[in-house]
Amino acid sequence: MMTQKSLSGRAWAELLLLAAIWGGSFLSIRIALDEVGPLTSVAHRTFWAMLVLWAVVGVMRLPVPRDPRIWLAFLGMGLLNNVIPFGLMAWGQLYIETGLTSILNAATAIFGVIVAALFFADERMTLRKGIGVTLGFLGVATAIGLENFRNFDLRSLAQIAIIGGTISYALAGAFARHFFAGLSPQMSAAGMLTGATIMTVPLAWVVEGPMSLGLQTDTILAIGYYAIIATAGAYLLYYRVLAMAGSGNLMLVTLLIAPVAIVLGALVRNEALSPNAFAGFGLLALGLIILDGRVWHLLRRRAVDRPSGHS
């Protein structure tokens, strides 16, 4: 069950900051892709974020797990939460707009509900969740546009790659719940990114050549942003917001990221999204609001209270 708390002013501020940071990550990744390949961009992201998080673990003097099974789990989590989704989304961004990538990325919450219902007895699919998931799928289909499947091309494949990344994120959420109970979030994040880096650096080297720091200033700044701020920093901020706001309120981040990315893409790269992309986001947002549950429960409460109001 998702816990929901009332949001303080400070919680709202940090929630909005987290959404802005993650919203900006889509633009920074796209800027880096002008000079480096998708796998190299991911290798930079996991490597530098890993170093920052291990520094945090050291400063906090957190215990480092010794069980080999935990380190195998870090590899699995790194694959599902970093290597696959980061790689698919970076490649997809070569062919579709930043804003559209962020809209499709919001489907992570939809697939997360489905995966949780499949793997955990306490996360069964209810009527409310079913309606939310259905609207979410309609939103994704609308944003992609049926014409992209009739005239299948690289753009269509790129959008499918983004959706593949969201499915991997959803599987990672179930994986973390099963294997990482009891580990501190900072240690979990550092271990996960270590597992990811073990895979991404050699993979990028083989496919795209060795990583280089002899890059243009814009590229270095973009990599620094999405690796240090939007990955390492955002993981730490995420858990602060989780503690203050509760997991239910974190659904709001999913709704806020896409508008930030859409605006930044339009301002910096002159991107223009089609009307069906905005219509799709509207349907997806409605699905997420229903999944969040507050509006649904409010309407049900009013429906129950209405007869008693006339007695």
Order of alpha helices (4+ residues) and beta strands (2+ residues): alpha-alpha-alpha-alpha-alpha-alpha-alpha-alpha-alpha-alpha-alpha-alpha-alpha-alpha-alpha
